[in-house]
């Protein structure tokens, strides 16, 4: 199934200071992970699940960014495709590959990404977060927001991967503040990845422009403002996106694909380097823009 068919199918169907006690807890839970230089943080525009098996500019971008950073000890993913009541983190030894979509080629369903999990990292996340209770999950696994991009970055599937859910009862500011509590993980060799799409309105896709770098005026307006705020470090406007006018309302009709961006930006340190990549429009109402911090 090509990208056009996939989208049509979908349409129709500020680091936080840590107390000595908390630091001791993290060191206990993540004991095998020694202190490392601070790891980067990524936001990846994941797009269609078909990117898992296609060769295109976007997957080349994923591979390129992985070549630019040290090999992580583990990966924590915040995906648009795991929304829950309350905050959860996967805590199983062997998370299954979730094919959370329908109507695609058999080849896509045959793809498995058998990366190990890390109950120790899950417990470490649970101990780090104090703004809310984090529940250990043994049922979810790795959804396509995680495995379709990570398999291009680390094809040997030998790095533990853990997912953190999006609590759909939290405000954008609460998500941002929760993310800040995870900052210590960056010093343990853990790569934190937000996975979504900054502009994501499937109901307004321009089917005749599927293979072009094309954006509607409102998508371009919203995307350019968002990128300006990302590059200038103006996180307040990014958190308050729902108040930023009509173009933002069209670009972000629902928040789940946008919120992983806030998780990445919340972890940006003062004067920390930031770069955009895969910065393209698709079909008028989508962007693949991705962000590397550090």
ROMAR-610632 format. One line per 3 residues: their letters; for each residue z, y, x of N, C-alpha, C. Coordinates in steps of 0.05 Angstrom, whole numbers, always signed. Example, Ala and Ser with C-alpha at 12.3 -4.5 7.8 and 13.67 -1.06 7.14 Angstrom:
BEGIN
as> +156:-114:+264:+156:-90:+246:+156:-66:+264 ~ +142:-45:+257:+143:-21:+273:+157:+1:+258 $
***
This chain:
BEGIN
xxx> +0:-24:+17:+0:+0:+0:+0:+25:+18 ~ -18:+44:+12:-18:+68:+27:+3:+88:+17 ~ +5:+110:+32:+26:+130:+25:+22:+141:-3 $
xxx> -3:+145:-11:-8:+156:-38:+2:+137:-59 ~ -4:+111:-56:+5:+91:-75:+35:+89:-76 ~ +47:+90:-53:+76:+89:-51:+90:+112:-67 $
xxx> +80:+136:-63:+92:+159:-76:+87:+157:-106 ~ +63:+149:-114:+57:+147:-142:+75:+127:-155 ~ +80:+105:-141:+98:+84:-152:+126:+95:-156 $
xxx> +136:+111:-137:+163:+122:-139:+165:+142:-162 ~ +143:+157:-166:+143:+177:-188:+144:+164:-215 ~ +131:+142:-216:+131:+129:-242:+155:+111:-245 $
xxx> +162:+98:-231:+187:+81:-235:+212:+100:-229 ~ +633:+448:+280:+641:+455:+286:+662:+437:+292 ~ +658:+421:+314:+676:+399:+319:+704:+404:+310 $
xxx> +717:+383:+301:+745:+385:+291:+764:+376:+313 ~ +785:+391:+317:+806:+382:+336:+820:+358:+326 ~ +827:+340:+344:+839:+314:+337:+867:+312:+348 $
xxx> +885:+304:+331:+913:+301:+340:+915:+278:+360 ~ +936:+278:+376:+940:+257:+396:+941:+230:+382 ~ +955:+229:+359:+957:+203:+344:+930:+193:+335 $
xxx> +914:+212:+325:+887:+204:+315:+870:+195:+338 ~ +871:+209:+361:+855:+202:+384:+863:+174:+393 ~ +889:+169:+393:+898:+142:+402:+887:+121:+384 $
xxx> +886:+127:+357:+875:+107:+338:+846:+102:+344 ~ +830:+123:+349:+802:+120:+355:+798:+104:+381 ~ +814:+109:+401:+811:+95:+426:+818:+65:+422 $
xxx> +837:+60:+404:+844:+33:+398:+822:+18:+384 ~ +810:+31:+363:+789:+18:+347:+763:+15:+363 ~ +758:+35:+381:+733:+35:+395:+738:+30:+425 $
xxx> +758:+14:+430:+766:+9:+457:+743:+0:+476 ~ +725:-18:+467:+703:-26:+485:+684:-4:+491 ~ +684:+18:+475:+666:+40:+480:+680:+61:+497 $
xxx> +673:+62:+522:+686:+81:+540:+675:+109:+534 ~ +689:+129:+544:+680:+156:+541:+653:+159:+556 ~ +635:+175:+543:+609:+179:+555:+602:+209:+553 $
xxx> +581:+218:+567:+571:+245:+562:+564:+247:+532 ~ +566:+271:+521:+562:+274:+492:+534:+265:+484 ~ +532:+248:+464:+507:+239:+454:+494:+260:+437 $
xxx> +467:+260:+436:+453:+278:+417:+459:+269:+388 ~ +450:+286:+370:+451:+280:+341:+422:+284:+331 ~ +414:+266:+312:+387:+268:+301:+387:+271:+271 $
xxx> +368:+287:+261:+360:+285:+233:+331:+276:+233 ~ +325:+254:+219:+298:+243:+219:+286:+244:+191 ~ +263:+257:+189:+248:+256:+163:+235:+228:+161 $
xxx> +246:+211:+144:+237:+183:+145:+212:+178:+129 ~ +206:+193:+107:+182:+189:+92:+180:+162:+79 ~ +155:+152:+77:+149:+127:+63:+160:+103:+78 $
xxx> +170:+82:+63:+177:+57:+77:+154:+45:+93 ~ +129:+52:+85:+107:+42:+100:+106:+51:+129 ~ +121:+72:+136:+123:+80:+164:+135:+57:+181 $
xxx> +149:+39:+168:+160:+16:+183:+139:-1:+196 ~ +115:-2:+184:+94:-20:+195:+68:-5:+201 ~ +68:+21:+197:+45:+37:+204:+47:+49:+233 $
xxx> +25:+55:+244:+24:+69:+270:+13:+97:+264 ~ +30:+118:+266:+21:+145:+260:+37:+165:+277 ~ +32:+191:+273:+45:+211:+289:+75:+212:+286 $
xxx> +84:+203:+262:+113:+205:+257:+128:+183:+272 ~ +118:+158:+271:+132:+137:+286:+130:+142:+316 ~ +108:+154:+325:+106:+161:+353:+128:+182:+360 $
xxx> +133:+200:+341:+154:+219:+345:+182:+206:+347 ~ +187:+186:+331:+212:+171:+332:+215:+158:+359 ~ +194:+145:+368:+196:+131:+394:+200:+151:+417 $
xxx> +186:+174:+415:+188:+194:+437:+216:+205:+439 ~ +229:+210:+416:+256:+222:+418:+276:+201:+428 ~ +272:+176:+422:+290:+155:+433:+287:+153:+463 $
xxx> +263:+159:+474:+259:+158:+503:+273:+181:+517 ~ +280:+202:+501:+292:+226:+513:+322:+225:+515 ~ +334:+205:+503:+363:+204:+502:+374:+178:+514 $
xxx> +398:+178:+523:+411:+154:+534:+413:+133:+513 ~ +411:+108:+521:+414:+86:+502:+442:+86:+490 ~ +444:+87:+463:+470:+89:+451:+485:+62:+451 $
xxx> +511:+64:+450:+528:+40:+447:+527:+30:+419 ~ +524:+48:+399:+522:+41:+371:+509:+65:+357 ~ +501:+60:+332:+487:+80:+316:+501:+83:+289 $
xxx> +507:+107:+281:+518:+113:+254:+497:+128:+239 ~ +488:+117:+216:+466:+129:+200:+477:+139:+173 ~ +469:+163:+166:+474:+174:+140:+447:+175:+126 $
xxx> +442:+157:+107:+416:+155:+94:+416:+166:+66 ~ +393:+178:+59:+390:+188:+31:+392:+166:+11 ~ +388:+141:+19:+385:+120:+0:+411:+103:-4 $
xxx> +434:+114:+4:+459:+101:-3:+478:+122:-14 ~ +477:+125:-41:+495:+143:-55:+516:+127:-69 ~ +541:+135:-68:+563:+120:-79:+583:+138:-92 $
xxx> +600:+126:-108:+624:+139:-117:+646:+136:-96 ~ +653:+158:-83:+671:+156:-60:+654:+152:-35 ~ +667:+153:-12:+654:+150:+13:+658:+122:+24 $
xxx> +637:+109:+32:+638:+81:+42:+625:+79:+69 ~ +632:+59:+84:+620:+53:+110:+616:+23:+113 ~ +593:+15:+122:+587:-14:+124:+604:-26:+146 $
xxx> +617:-48:+141:+637:-59:+159:+632:-89:+164 ~ +608:-99:+160:+602:-127:+165:+591:-132:+193 ~ +594:-156:+202:+584:-163:+229:+553:-164:+230 $
xxx> +541:-173:+208:+512:-176:+207:+500:-164:+182 ~ +495:-137:+182:+485:-124:+158:+457:-134:+151 ~ +452:-141:+126:+425:-149:+118:+405:-126:+118 $
xxx> +380:-133:+121:+358:-113:+118:+352:-111:+88 ~ +356:-87:+77:+352:-83:+49:+324:-72:+44 ~ +309:-86:+27:+282:-77:+19:+285:-63:-8 $
xxx> +295:-39:-7:+302:-24:-31:+279:-8:-42 ~ +258:-23:-50:+234:-11:-61:+218:-33:-73 ~ +197:-26:-88:+181:-47:-101:+151:-40:-101 $
xxx> +134:-60:-103:+105:-56:-106:+91:-52:-79 ~ +102:-62:-58:+90:-57:-31:+77:-83:-20 ~ +62:-81:+1:+49:-104:+13:+70:-124:+22 $
xxx> +62:-150:+21:+80:-171:+29:+90:-167:+58 ~ +73:-156:+75:+80:-152:+103:+105:-135:+106 ~ +109:-116:+88:+132:-98:+90:+158:-113:+83 $
xxx> +156:-131:+63:+180:-146:+55:+187:-168:+76 ~ +168:-175:+93:+174:-195:+113:+188:-183:+138 ~ +189:-156:+139:+202:-144:+162:+232:-146:+160 $
xxx> +244:-156:+180:+273:-157:+182:+282:-141:+207 ~ +304:-127:+204:+315:-113:+227:+344:-123:+231 ~ +346:-145:+247:+372:-159:+249:+392:-147:+269 $
xxx> +394:-121:+269:+414:-109:+286:+442:-117:+277 ~ +460:-120:+296:+488:-127:+289:+501:-102:+276 ~ +523:-107:+261:+539:-86:+252:+562:-81:+272 $
xxx> +582:-65:+264:+605:-61:+280:+629:-55:+263 ~ +644:-75:+255:+669:-70:+240:+688:-51:+255 ~ +687:-52:+282:+705:-34:+297:+697:-5:+294 $
xxx> +671:+0:+295:+662:+28:+290:+668:+36:+262 ~ +663:+19:+243:+669:+26:+215:+699:+34:+211 ~ +717:+18:+224:+745:+25:+222:+751:+51:+237 $
xxx> +737:+56:+259:+740:+80:+273:+732:+105:+257 ~ +710:+102:+242:+702:+123:+223:+723:+127:+202 ~ +733:+106:+191:+753:+108:+170:+778:+123:+181 $
xxx> +786:+118:+206:+809:+131:+217:+804:+160:+224 ~ +779:+166:+231:+773:+194:+238:+773:+213:+215 ~ +764:+203:+192:+760:+221:+168:+786:+224:+153 $
xxx> +796:+249:+150:+820:+254:+136:+816:+270:+110 ~ +792:+281:+106:+786:+297:+82:+783:+280:+58 ~ +778:+254:+61:+774:+236:+39:+780:+207:+48 $
xxx> +785:+189:+29:+788:+161:+36:+760:+149:+41 ~ +758:+134:+63:+733:+120:+69:+738:+90:+65 ~ +722:+78:+48:+725:+50:+41:+707:+33:+57 $
xxx> +717:+11:+67:+701:-8:+83:+684:-26:+64 ~ +658:-26:+69:+640:-40:+51:+629:-66:+65 ~ +628:-87:+49:+617:-112:+60:+593:-123:+43 $
xxx> +580:-105:+28:+558:-113:+10:+532:-99:+16 ~ +532:-76:+27:+507:-60:+28:+488:-70:+50 ~ +491:-60:+74:+472:-68:+95:+457:-44:+106 $
xxx> +431:-48:+114:+415:-27:+124:+392:-22:+105 ~ +391:+1:+91:+370:+8:+73:+346:+20:+88 ~ +324:+26:+73:+300:+34:+87:+302:+61:+100 $
xxx> +322:+77:+92:+327:+102:+106:+337:+98:+134 ~ +348:+75:+139:+358:+68:+165:+338:+51:+181 ~ +332:+27:+171:+317:+9:+188:+288:+16:+193 $
xxx> +275:+30:+174:+247:+36:+179:+242:+56:+202 ~ +262:+72:+208:+260:+91:+230:+272:+79:+256 ~ +295:+66:+253:+309:+56:+277:+293:+34:+291 $
xxx> +278:+18:+275:+263:-4:+287:+242:+6:+307 ~ +232:+31:+303:+213:+42:+322:+227:+53:+347 ~ +252:+62:+343:+267:+73:+366:+279:+51:+383 $
xxx> +289:+30:+370:+302:+8:+384:+292:-19:+373 ~ +267:-26:+380:+254:-50:+368:+268:-76:+374 ~ +284:-77:+394:+297:-103:+401:+321:-109:+382 $
xxx> +329:-90:+366:+351:-93:+346:+376:-103:+359 ~ +382:-93:+383:+405:-103:+398:+428:-82:+399 ~ +425:-60:+384:+446:-40:+383:+459:-40:+356 $
xxx> +486:-42:+355:+499:-43:+328:+493:-18:+312 ~ +488:-23:+286:+482:-1:+267:+502:-2:+244 ~ +513:+21:+237:+532:+24:+215:+522:+46:+197 $
xxx> +524:+43:+171:+516:+64:+152:+541:+77:+139 ~ +539:+103:+135:+559:+118:+120:+546:+129:+95 ~ +559:+125:+72:+546:+132:+46:+550:+161:+40 $
xxx> +534:+170:+21:+536:+197:+10:+551:+196:-17 ~ +574:+208:-18:+590:+209:-43:+577:+230:-61 ~ +565:+222:-83:+551:+241:-100:+569:+259:-116 $
xxx> +595:+256:-113:+614:+275:-125:+622:+298:-106 ~ +614:+296:-81:+621:+317:-62:+601:+340:-63 ~ +611:+364:-58:+594:+388:-55:+581:+387:-27 $
xxx> +559:+402:-24:+547:+404:+3:+567:+413:+24 ~ +584:+432:+17:+604:+441:+37:+623:+418:+44 ~ +631:+402:+25:+649:+380:+31:+635:+359:+48 $
xxx> +609:+354:+44:+594:+336:+61:+594:+347:+90 ~ +588:+373:+93:+587:+386:+119:+614:+383:+133 ~ +636:+388:+119:+662:+387:+131:+670:+358:+138 $
xxx> +662:+339:+122:+667:+311:+129:+652:+304:+155 ~ +628:+313:+157:+612:+307:+181:+625:+317:+206 ~ +637:+341:+205:+651:+352:+228:+673:+334:+239 $
xxx> +685:+319:+221:+707:+301:+229:+696:+278:+246 ~ +671:+274:+248:+659:+252:+263:+652:+259:+291 ~ +657:+284:+299:+647:+294:+325:+656:+277:+349 $
xxx> +681:+266:+348:+691:+251:+370:+673:+226:+377 ~ +659:+216:+357:+642:+193:+362:+620:+199:+382 ~ +612:+224:+384:+591:+231:+402:+599:+227:+431 $
xxx> +626:+227:+436:+636:+223:+463:+642:+194:+469 ~ +634:+177:+450:+638:+148:+454:+611:+133:+456 ~ +590:+148:+461:+564:+135:+464:+551:+128:+437 $
xxx> +560:+141:+416:+549:+134:+389:+529:+155:+380 ~ +506:+146:+373:+484:+163:+363:+487:+166:+333 ~ +491:+191:+324:+493:+196:+295:+466:+206:+285 $
xxx> +456:+193:+264:+429:+198:+253:+431:+204:+223 ~ +422:+228:+215:+418:+233:+187:+389:+227:+180 ~ +384:+213:+158:+357:+205:+151:+350:+213:+122 $
xxx> +330:+230:+119:+322:+239:+93:+295:+254:+95 ~ +292:+275:+80:+269:+293:+82:+278:+320:+72 ~ +272:+341:+88:+281:+368:+81:+269:+378:+55 $
xxx> +243:+376:+53:+228:+382:+28:+220:+356:+16 ~ +229:+350:-9:+225:+324:-21:+223:+326:-51 ~ +199:+330:-61:+195:+332:-90:+171:+314:-97 $
xxx> +178:+289:-104:+157:+269:-110:+141:+275:-135 ~ +154:+289:-154:+140:+294:-179:+118:+315:-177 ~ +117:+329:-154:+97:+350:-151:+78:+344:-129 $
xxx> +76:+318:-122:+57:+310:-100:+28:+316:-108 ~ +13:+326:-89:-16:+332:-92:-31:+307:-82 ~ -40:+290:-100:-51:+265:-92:-77:+267:-76 $
xxx> -92:+289:-80:-117:+292:-65:-112:+302:-37 ~ -87:+309:-30:-81:+320:-4:-63:+301:+12 ~ -64:+276:+5:-45:+257:+17:-49:+254:+48 $
xxx> -73:+257:+57:-78:+253:+86:-82:+279:+101 ~ -71:+300:+89:-74:+326:+102:-46:+339:+107 ~ -45:+355:+128:-20:+370:+133:-21:+394:+115 $
xxx> -13:+390:+90:-16:+410:+69:+10:+414:+54 ~ +18:+439:+49:+42:+445:+34:+36:+466:+14 ~ +48:+463:-10:+47:+484:-30:+60:+510:-19 $
xxx> +54:+532:-31:+66:+558:-22:+96:+557:-23 ~ +107:+546:-45:+136:+545:-47:+149:+526:-27 ~ +134:+504:-20:+144:+485:+0:+145:+498:+27 $
xxx> +123:+513:+34:+122:+527:+59:+144:+548:+61 ~ +147:+563:+39:+168:+584:+39:+195:+573:+44 ~ +202:+552:+29:+229:+539:+32:+232:+527:+60 $
xxx> +211:+513:+69:+213:+500:+95:+216:+520:+117 ~ +201:+542:+117:+203:+562:+138:+231:+575:+138 ~ +242:+581:+115:+269:+592:+114:+289:+573:+124 $
xxx> +287:+548:+117:+305:+527:+126:+304:+525:+156 ~ +279:+524:+167:+276:+521:+196:+287:+545:+211 ~ +283:+569:+200:+294:+593:+212:+324:+592:+214 $
xxx> +337:+582:+192:+366:+580:+191:+376:+558:+210 ~ +361:+536:+212:+368:+515:+231:+368:+526:+260 ~ +346:+540:+267:+343:+549:+294:+362:+572:+301 $
xxx> +370:+588:+281:+388:+610:+286:+417:+602:+283 ~ +422:+578:+273:+450:+568:+269:+463:+580:+245 ~ +447:+589:+225:+458:+600:+201:+463:+578:+181 $
xxx> +485:+564:+184:+491:+541:+168:+500:+548:+140 ~ +511:+571:+136:+521:+579:+110:+499:+579:+89 ~ +476:+590:+96:+454:+590:+77:+443:+562:+72 $
xxx> +444:+545:+93:+435:+518:+89:+454:+502:+72 ~ +480:+507:+74:+499:+494:+56:+496:+503:+28 ~ +490:+529:+24:+488:+540:-3:+458:+541:-12 $
xxx> +444:+520:-6:+415:+519:-12:+409:+523:-42 ~ +427:+514:-59:+422:+516:-88:+421:+545:-98 ~ +431:+563:-82:+432:+592:-89:+409:+608:-76 $
xxx> +391:+594:-63:+371:+608:-47:+344:+613:-61 ~ +343:+609:-87:+319:+617:-102:+301:+594:-111 ~ +280:+602:-124:+262:+583:-137:+249:+563:-118 $
xxx> +240:+573:-95:+226:+555:-76:+245:+533:-67 ~ +271:+539:-63:+290:+519:-55:+295:+499:-77 ~ +295:+509:-102:+299:+491:-125:+276:+471:-127 $
xxx> +252:+480:-121:+229:+462:-122:+229:+443:-98 ~ +237:+453:-74:+237:+437:-50:+259:+416:-50 ~ +282:+422:-63:+305:+404:-63:+314:+400:-92 $
xxx> +298:+387:-109:+305:+383:-137:+330:+365:-140 ~ +335:+347:-122:+359:+331:-120:+368:+331:-91 ~ +394:+330:-85:+403:+335:-58:+403:+312:-38 $
xxx> +399:+288:-47:+405:+265:-30:+388:+264:-5 ~ +363:+273:-6:+346:+273:+19:+352:+296:+37 ~ +365:+317:+27:+372:+341:+42:+399:+339:+56 $
xxx> +418:+326:+42:+446:+325:+53:+448:+313:+81 ~ +432:+292:+88:+435:+282:+115:+429:+303:+137 ~ +413:+324:+130:+409:+346:+149:+435:+360:+154 $
xxx> +451:+365:+133:+477:+378:+137:+496:+362:+154 ~ +495:+336:+152:+512:+319:+169:+504:+323:+199 ~ +479:+325:+205:+470:+329:+232:+478:+357:+242 $
xxx> +473:+377:+226:+478:+405:+235:+508:+410:+238 ~ +524:+397:+221:+553:+401:+223:+564:+392:+250 ~ +550:+375:+264:+559:+365:+290:+548:+381:+314 $
xxx> +533:+402:+308:+522:+419:+330:+544:+435:+343 ~ +547:+433:+369:+566:+448:+384:+556:+476:+389 ~ +575:+494:+398:+568:+521:+404:+547:+522:+426 $
xxx> +525:+537:+422:+504:+540:+441:+490:+514:+449 ~ +493:+494:+432:+480:+468:+438:+450:+470:+432 ~ +435:+458:+450:+405:+459:+447:+396:+444:+422 $
xxx> +376:+455:+409:+365:+443:+385:+335:+445:+386 ~ +321:+424:+376:+292:+424:+376:+282:+410:+351 ~ +259:+420:+340:+246:+408:+317:+223:+390:+327 $
xxx> +217:+369:+313:+194:+352:+318:+184:+339:+292 ~ +161:+326:+293:+148:+315:+269:+147:+336:+247 ~ +141:+361:+254:+143:+383:+236:+117:+386:+220 $
xxx> +113:+369:+200:+89:+369:+184:+95:+367:+154 ~ +76:+378:+139:+76:+376:+110:+60:+352:+101 ~ +66:+340:+78:+51:+319:+67:+47:+324:+37 $
xxx> +23:+322:+27:+17:+321:-1:+28:+345:-17 ~ +31:+367:-3:+40:+391:-17:+70:+395:-19 ~ +84:+373:-26:+112:+376:-34:+132:+360:-17 $
xxx> +123:+352:+7:+140:+336:+25:+138:+347:+53 ~ +160:+344:+68:+158:+350:+97:+171:+327:+113 ~ +161:+323:+137:+172:+303:+155:+188:+315:+178 $
xxx> +194:+341:+176:+208:+355:+197:+234:+341:+205 ~ +237:+338:+231:+260:+324:+243:+273:+342:+263 ~ +299:+336:+269:+315:+354:+286:+329:+338:+307 $
xxx> +329:+348:+332:+344:+336:+354:+364:+356:+364 ~ +390:+350:+364:+411:+367:+373:+423:+355:+399 ~ +423:+371:+420:+434:+362:+445:+413:+349:+463 $
***
